[in-house]
């Protein structure tokens, strides 16, 4: 029964079986010619002993050149084909991993580090590529080489063949003994290189902080230390390689010495001809490379097996949030924006504490709702539940009367524009960031969304206006500008429902109030707006306010209603007003 990892390798190769077969056939021909050439040289030497003249020599040289050229051509074809298959599998795997990662829920990335996922998607896939290119080619070549060469050698002289090849197991043992050491040292080089790259990336991203605290010298010293560690790791690896390869070369020479010692004696007694002796020497050298390479091939195979497990662990991760069979299609243009929540409860996986407890409310189309409460009260969890970024149970959240777990995810998320707390921007121009959800949006649409988000005048002051690069994660913009750019990105899709998860926390109260006031007017569309905020002066403009505490909605009502009754909202309002007075 096949090893599960070997089965998986065959699965990777199956779409490319024609090219694999072509590569194997080419390798087969290479080894057939590789056996024929020494035999041809043998016959040439024996024949030239009887008829030594320039024309005969020239004829044999020409024929050997033809055969060697054919062998080289087929060898190149086999290498290009097999290595090409490995590269194609690498491309296929990276595409599969990327597409699969996009189907997984955000919670998956909370428990799996991005660095590890990137490493699996690059280094581990690269190991599999080497396994399918280099390792498979080497294993098949070694198999063909021994299957074709060994019987011919034994046919020439059994004793000489066995004595000459007796040293080869020592060569394989030497490679195997060094393989673990080489693997560890290669890993150390990669880790040191990764550390150095990470330091460079962090320092370039935090260059302003380095200068503020005048830490340039310390960073230079830190870089020097990591750079020195990388140098030492590379030198250590080089020393090991420079020790191993002379050992292999020495063993090859010992094998040749044994053959010279015993072969000359065999020629003297007439057991073999001079041509047979030369052929045996060529055959022995022909087996050197496949034998020496076998140890590295085994190492590559072992490393590839580990990488297969690591890659498959990603591909086997099943998205917990996905379309059900027969999911309801609801085009966004038909969505009114009514949201109903009935007895919503939610517990994060791995914990027993309910984050949301018996949440109940109805939001009418076009209504503006503010959700306020202390940190950790469940506001963001509720916001994530509405577009089904969390794996909530059925029959708890409804959009226009439809259970959101029954709706097609694409339709649900096109109907809800969501601006999270983290105002993530891509490393491109601000224009492309705003139209991310509508890649074909015209300039006037981009500017209209920016005006609604109150960032248009500031963009006009940028050096290249809407073509200004924002840098990695929007580093060139202030916190408030990043948030308003993210808001503009949500507004341009013109979704019936807009959710802002504390998305204006870095914006001053007056601007936040103006933005929310504009969103609530009929001039910009009859959308349902839900915004989470700690700025109660902005929340006061909403049609209704939901007050959350410890996973529950403890109060509901307008600002006027809540401010005139005892409760958490009144306490938070007084506390915030006191803080303003002190400042």
C-alpha positions in Angstrom: 0.0 0.0 0.0 1.4 3.4 -1.0 2.6 5.9 1.6 -0.1 8.7 2.0 2.5 11.3 1.1 3.6 9.3 -2.0 -0.1 9.2 -3.0 -0.3 13.0 -2.6 2.9 13.4 -4.7 1.2 11.3 -7.4 -1.9 13.6 -7.1 0.3 16.6 -7.7 1.9 14.9 -10.8 -1.3 13.5 -12.3 -2.3 16.7 -14.2 1.2 16.7 -15.8 1.5 12.9 -16.5 2.2 13.4 -20.2 5.2 15.6 -19.5 6.4 13.3 -16.7 6.2 10.4 -19.1 8.1 12.3 -21.7 10.8 13.1 -19.2 11.1 9.5 -18.1 11.4 8.3 -21.7 14.1 10.9 -22.4 15.9 9.7 -19.2 15.6 6.1 -20.4 17.2 7.0 -23.7 20.0 8.8 -21.9 20.9 5.8 -19.9 20.7 3.4 -22.8 23.1 5.6 -24.8 25.2 6.0 -21.6 25.7 2.3 -21.5 26.3 2.0 -25.2 29.1 4.6 -25.4 31.6 2.8 -23.1 30.9 -0.5 -25.0 31.5 1.3 -28.3 34.7 2.7 -27.0 35.7 -0.8 -25.9 35.1 -2.1 -29.4 37.0 0.8 -30.9 40.1 0.2 -28.7 40.1 -3.5 -29.4 39.6 -2.9 -33.2 42.3 -0.2 -33.3 44.8 -2.7 -31.9 44.5 -4.6 -35.2 44.0 -1.7 -37.6 45.5 1.5 -36.2 45.2 4.3 -38.7 44.0 7.9 -38.8 40.9 7.2 -40.8 39.7 4.6 -38.3 40.4 6.8 -35.4 38.6 9.7 -37.0 35.6 7.5 -37.7 35.3 6.3 -34.1 35.8 9.9 -32.8 33.0 11.1 -35.1 30.6 8.4 -34.0 31.4 8.9 -30.3 30.7 12.6 -30.8 27.4 11.9 -32.4 26.3 9.5 -29.6 27.5 12.0 -26.9 25.6 14.8 -28.6 22.4 12.7 -28.7 22.9 11.8 -25.0 23.4 15.4 -24.1 20.3 16.4 -26.0 18.1 13.8 -24.4 19.5 14.6 -20.9 18.7 18.3 -21.4 15.2 17.4 -22.5 14.7 15.2 -19.4 16.0 17.9 -17.1 13.9 20.7 -18.7 10.8 18.5 -18.7 11.1 17.2 -15.1 12.2 20.5 -13.6 9.4 22.2 -15.6 6.9 19.8 -14.1 8.3 20.7 -10.6 7.9 24.4 -11.4 4.4 23.9 -12.7 3.4 22.0 -9.6 4.9 24.9 -7.5 2.7 27.4 -9.4 -0.4 25.2 -9.0 0.1 24.7 -5.3 0.7 28.4 -4.6 -2.5 29.2 -6.6 -4.5 26.6 -4.7 -3.1 27.8 -1.3 -3.9 31.4 -2.0 -7.4 30.7 -3.3 -8.1 28.4 -0.3 -6.8 31.0 2.2 -9.3 33.5 0.8 -12.1 31.1 1.6 -11.2 30.7 5.3 -12.8 32.8 8.0 -10.9 35.6 9.8 -10.7 33.4 13.0 -8.3 31.0 11.2 -5.8 33.8 10.8 -6.1 34.7 14.5 -4.7 31.3 15.5 -2.3 30.8 12.6 0.5 33.4 12.3 0.8 35.1 8.9 4.6 34.5 8.9 4.1 30.8 9.2 1.4 30.7 6.5 3.7 32.7 4.2 6.6 30.3 5.0 4.4 27.3 4.1 3.2 29.0 0.9 6.8 29.7 -0.2 9.6 27.7 1.4 7.5 24.5 1.9 6.1 24.7 -1.7 9.7 25.2 -2.9 10.7 22.0 -1.1 7.9 20.1 -2.8 9.1 21.6 -6.1 12.6 20.3 -5.5 11.2 16.9 -4.5 9.2 16.6 -7.7 12.0 18.0 -9.9 15.4 17.2 -8.5 14.6 14.2 -6.3 12.3 12.4 -8.7 14.8 13.0 -11.6 17.7 11.8 -9.5 15.9 8.7 -8.1 14.8 7.6 -11.6 18.2 8.3 -13.1 19.9 6.3 -10.4 17.4 3.4 -10.9 18.0 3.4 -14.7 21.8 3.8 -14.3 22.2 0.7 -12.0 19.6 -1.4 -13.9 21.4 -0.8 -17.2 25.0 -0.5 -16.1 25.4 -3.2 -13.5 24.4 -6.2 -15.7 26.8 -5.1 -18.4 29.6 -4.7 -16.0 29.0 -8.1 -14.5 28.9 -9.5 -18.0 32.4 -8.1 -18.6 33.9 -9.4 -15.4 32.1 -10.2 -12.2 35.0 -10.1 -9.7 36.3 -6.7 -11.0 32.9 -5.2 -10.9 32.1 -6.3 -7.3 35.5 -5.2 -6.1 35.3 -1.8 -7.8 31.8 -1.1 -6.5 32.5 -2.4 -3.0 33.6 1.1 -2.0 30.3 2.7 -3.2 28.3 1.8 0.0 30.9 3.8 1.9 30.2 6.8 -0.3 26.4 6.5 0.3 27.1 6.2 4.1 29.3 9.3 4.1 26.6 11.3 2.3 24.0 10.1 4.7 26.1 10.9 7.7 26.6 14.5 6.5 23.1 15.0 5.3 21.6 15.8 8.7 24.4 18.2 9.5 24.0 19.9 6.2 20.2 20.1 6.7 20.6 21.7 10.1 23.2 24.2 8.9 21.1 25.1 5.8 18.2 25.7 8.2 20.4 27.9 10.3 21.3 29.9 7.3 17.6 30.4 6.3 16.7 31.3 9.9 19.5 33.9 10.1 18.5 35.3 6.8 14.9 35.5 7.9 16.0 37.3 11.1 18.0 39.8 9.1 15.2 40.4 6.7 12.7 40.9 9.5 15.0 43.5 11.2 15.3 45.4 7.9 11.5 45.3 7.4 10.8 46.5 10.9 13.3 49.2 10.9 12.2 50.6 7.5 8.5 50.5 8.8 9.5 52.1 12.1 12.1 54.6 10.8 10.2 57.5 12.4 10.2 55.9 15.8 13.9 55.1 15.5 14.7 58.7 14.8 12.4 60.1 17.6 14.2 58.0 20.2 17.6 58.5 18.5 18.2 54.7 18.4 20.1 54.6 15.0 23.3 53.4 16.7 21.6 50.6 18.6 19.8 49.4 15.4 23.2 49.5 13.5 24.7 47.3 16.3 21.7 44.9 16.2 22.0 44.6 12.4 25.8 44.0 12.7 25.1 41.2 15.1 22.6 39.5 12.9 24.7 40.1 9.8 27.7 38.5 11.5 25.5 35.5 12.6 24.4 35.0 8.9 28.1 35.1 7.8 29.1 32.5 10.4 26.2 30.2 9.5 27.2 30.5 5.8 30.8 29.8 6.5 29.9 26.8 8.7 27.8 25.4 5.9 30.6 26.0 3.4 33.1 24.1 5.6 30.9 21.1 5.9 30.4 21.0 2.1 34.1 21.4 1.5 34.7 18.5 3.8 32.1 16.2 2.3 32.9 16.5 -1.4 36.6 15.7 -1.1 35.7 12.6 0.9 33.4 11.5 -2.0 36.1 12.3 -4.5 38.6 10.3 -2.5 36.4 7.3 -2.3 35.9 7.5 -6.1 39.7 7.5 -6.6 40.0 4.5 -4.2 37.5 2.6 -6.4 39.5 3.5 -9.5 42.7 2.4 -7.8 41.2 -1.0 -6.9 40.1 -1.4 -10.5 43.6 -0.4 -11.9 45.3 -2.8 -9.5 43.1 -5.8 -10.2 42.3 -4.9 -13.8 45.9 -4.8 -15.0 46.4 -8.3 -13.5 43.3 -9.5 -15.3 44.7 -8.1 -18.6 48.0 -9.9 -18.1 46.3 -13.3 -17.7 44.0 -12.7 -20.6 40.7 -12.6 -18.6 39.7 -9.2 -20.2 40.9 -7.1 -23.0 42.2 -3.6 -22.8 38.9 -2.4 -24.2 37.0 -4.2 -21.5 39.2 -2.6 -18.9 38.6 0.9 -20.3 34.9 0.2 -20.4 34.8 -0.9 -16.8 36.6 2.4 -15.8 34.0 4.4 -17.7 31.1 2.4 -16.1 32.5 2.9 -12.6 32.8 6.6 -13.2 29.3 6.6 -14.7 27.8 5.3 -11.4 29.7 7.8 -9.2 27.4 10.8 -9.6 24.1 8.9 -9.1 25.4 7.2 -6.1 26.8 10.3 -4.5 23.6 12.2 -5.3 21.4 9.5 -3.8 22.1 10.7 -0.2 21.1 14.2 -1.1 18.0 12.9 -2.9 16.9 11.0 0.2 17.4 14.2 2.3 15.4 16.1 -0.3 12.6 13.5 -0.1 12.5 13.6 3.7 12.3 17.4 3.7 9.7 17.2 0.9 7.5 14.8 3.0 7.5 17.3 5.9 6.6 20.1 3.6 3.8 18.1 2.1 2.3 17.7 5.6 2.6 21.4 6.3 1.1 22.4 3.0 -1.7 19.9 3.2 -2.6 21.1 6.7 -3.6 24.4 5.1 -5.5 22.9 2.2 -7.3 20.5 4.5 -8.6 23.4 6.7 -12.2 23.6 6.0 -13.9 27.0 6.0 -16.5 27.1 8.8 -18.3 29.9 7.1 -19.4 29.0 3.6 -22.5 28.8 1.4 -24.9 26.1 2.2 -26.2 23.9 -0.6 -29.1 25.8 -2.3 -28.1 29.2 -0.7 -30.6 32.0 -1.3 -29.6 34.5 -3.9 -30.4 38.1 -2.9 -29.1 40.8 -5.2 -28.0 43.9 -3.3 -30.3 46.2 -5.3 -33.3 44.3 -3.8 -32.1 44.7 -0.2 -34.1 47.2 1.9 -31.7 47.2 4.9 -33.9 45.8 7.7 -31.9 43.9 10.3 -33.5 41.7 12.9 -31.6 39.9 15.7 -33.4 37.3 17.8 -31.8 35.7 20.9 -28.3 36.0 19.4 -25.7 34.2 21.5 -22.1 33.6 20.6 -19.1 31.9 22.2 -15.6 32.0 20.7 -14.1 28.5 20.0 -12.0 27.2 22.8 -13.8 29.3 25.5 -16.9 28.7 27.7 -17.8 32.4 28.2 -20.5 33.8 26.1 -19.4 37.0 24.4 -23.0 37.8 23.2 -25.9 37.0 25.4 -29.5 36.9 24.2 -29.2 39.9 21.9 -32.6 41.1 20.5 -33.4 44.1 18.4 -34.9 45.3 15.1 -33.4 48.0 12.9 -35.7 49.5 10.3 -34.4 50.4 6.8 -32.7 53.8 6.7 -32.3 54.0 10.5 -29.0 55.2 12.1 -28.1 53.2 15.2 -25.2 53.9 17.5 -23.8 51.1 19.7 -21.8 52.3 22.7 -20.5 50.7 25.8 -17.3 49.9 27.8 -14.3 48.2 26.2 -14.9 44.4 25.9 -18.6 44.7 26.1 -19.1 42.8 22.8 -19.7 45.6 20.4 -17.2 44.5 17.8 -18.3 40.9 18.1 -21.9 42.0 17.3 -20.6 44.1 14.3 -18.7 41.0 13.0 -21.7 38.8 13.4 -23.9 40.9 11.1 -21.9 40.3 7.8 -21.3 36.7 9.1 -17.6 37.1 9.7 -18.3 34.9 12.7 -19.7 31.4 12.5 -23.1 32.1 14.2 -25.9 29.7 14.5 -28.9 29.8 12.2 -32.2 31.6 13.0 -30.5 34.4 15.0 -29.7 37.2 12.5 -32.0 38.2 9.6 -31.6 40.7 6.7 -34.9 41.7 5.3 -36.4 38.6 6.9 -33.9 36.2 5.4 -31.7 34.2 7.8 -28.2 35.4 6.9 -26.8 31.8 7.3 -29.1 30.8 4.4 -28.0 33.7 2.1 -25.2 33.4 -0.4 -22.1 34.9 1.3 -21.3 37.0 -1.8 -24.8 38.7 -1.8 -24.8 39.2 2.0 -21.4 40.9 2.0 -22.2 43.0 -1.1 -25.3 44.3 0.8 -23.2 45.3 3.9 -20.3 47.7 3.7 -18.2 47.1 6.8 -15.4 49.4 8.1 -13.5 47.6 10.8 -11.4 49.1 13.6 -8.1 48.5 11.8 -8.1 50.9 8.9 -6.0 48.8 6.6 -4.8 50.4 3.3 -2.9 48.7 0.5 0.5 49.9 -0.6 -0.8 51.7 -3.7 -2.2 55.1 -4.5 -5.1 56.5 -2.5 -7.4 56.4 -5.5 -7.0 52.6 -5.8 -7.6 52.2 -2.1 -10.9 54.1 -2.3 -12.2 52.2 -5.3 -11.0 48.8 -4.0 -14.6 47.5 -3.8 -15.5 49.0 -7.2 -12.3 48.7 -9.3 -14.0 50.3 -12.3 -15.3 53.4 -10.5 -14.8 56.7 -12.3 -12.9 59.6 -10.8 -16.0 61.6 -10.0 -17.4 58.6 -8.0 -14.1 58.4 -6.1 -14.2 62.1 -5.3 -17.9 61.9 -4.2 -17.1 59.1 -1.7 -14.1 61.1 -0.4 -16.3 64.2 0.1 -18.8 62.2 2.1 -15.9 60.8 4.2 -14.6 64.4 4.7 -11.2 63.7 3.3 -11.4 65.2 -0.2 -9.9 68.6 0.7 -6.9 66.9 2.4 -6.3 64.7 -0.6 -6.2 67.8 -2.9 -3.3 69.0 -0.7 -1.3 65.9 -1.3 1.7 66.2 -3.7 -0.1 64.0 -6.4 -3.6 64.3 -5.0 -5.5 61.0 -5.7 -2.4 59.5 -7.3 -0.4 59.8 -4.0 1.2 56.6 -2.7 0.0 55.9 0.8 2.9 53.5 1.7 2.7 50.2 3.5 -0.5 49.9 5.4 -1.1 53.6 4.7 1.9 54.7 6.8 2.2 58.1 5.1 -1.3 59.1 6.3 -2.4 60.1 9.8 -4.7 57.8 11.7 -7.7 60.0 11.0 -6.9 60.1 7.3 -6.6 56.3 7.1 -9.9 55.9 8.8 -11.7 58.4 6.5 -10.0 56.7 3.4 -11.4 53.4 4.6 -14.8 55.0 5.1 -14.7 56.4 1.6 -13.8 52.8 0.3 -17.0 51.5 2.0 -19.2 54.4 0.8 -18.3 54.0 -2.9 -19.9 50.6 -3.0 -23.2 52.2 -2.0 -24.4 49.2 0.0 -27.8 49.3 1.7 -26.2 48.7 5.1 -23.2 50.4 6.5 -21.4 49.2 9.6 -18.7 51.3 11.2 -16.8 49.5 14.0 -15.2 52.4 15.9 -14.0 53.5 12.4 -13.9 57.2 13.4 -12.0 56.9 16.7 -9.0 58.9 15.3 -11.3 61.6 13.9 -12.2 64.6 16.0 -15.7 64.8 17.5 -16.9 67.6 15.3 -15.8 65.9 12.0 -17.2 62.6 13.2 -20.5 64.2 14.0 -20.6 65.9 10.6 -19.8 62.6 8.8 -22.5 60.7 10.7 -25.0 63.5 10.1 -24.3 63.4 6.4 -24.7 59.6 6.3 -28.1 59.9 8.0 -29.5 62.3 5.5 -31.5 61.3 2.4 -29.1 63.2 0.2 -26.6 60.3 0.2 -29.0 57.5 0.0 -31.5 55.7 2.2 -29.0 53.4 3.9 -29.1 51.7 7.2 -26.2 52.9 9.3 -24.8 51.1 12.4 -21.8 52.7 14.0 -19.9 51.7 17.1 -18.2 54.6 18.9 -16.8 55.8 22.1 -17.5 59.4 21.1 -20.9 59.8 22.7 -21.4 63.3 21.2 -21.3 61.7 17.8 -23.6 58.8 19.0 -26.1 61.4 20.3 -27.0 62.2 16.6 -28.2 58.7 15.9 -31.9 57.8 15.7 -31.4 55.3 18.5 -28.6 54.2 20.8 -27.9 50.6 21.9 -25.9 50.4 25.1 -23.9 47.2 25.7 -22.3 45.8 28.7 -20.8 42.3 29.3 -22.3 41.0 26.1 -25.8 42.3 26.6 -27.8 45.2 25.4 -28.7 46.8 28.7 -30.3 50.0 27.3 -32.0 51.2 24.1 -33.4 54.6 23.2 -32.6 58.0 21.9 -30.0 60.2 23.4 -32.7 62.4 25.1 -34.4 59.3 26.6 -31.2 57.7 27.9 -29.7 60.9 29.3 -32.8 61.4 31.5 -32.9 57.9 33.1 -30.4 56.2 35.5 -28.2 53.7 33.8 -24.9 53.0 32.1 -25.4 55.5 29.3 -26.0 58.4 31.6 -22.9 57.4 33.6 -20.7 57.2 30.5 -22.1 60.6 29.2 -21.3 62.4 32.5 -17.8 60.8 32.6 -17.0 61.9 29.1 -18.3 65.4 29.8 -16.1 65.6 32.9 -13.1 64.5 30.9 -13.7 67.3 28.4 -14.1 69.9 31.1 -10.8 68.8 32.7 -9.0 69.0 29.3 
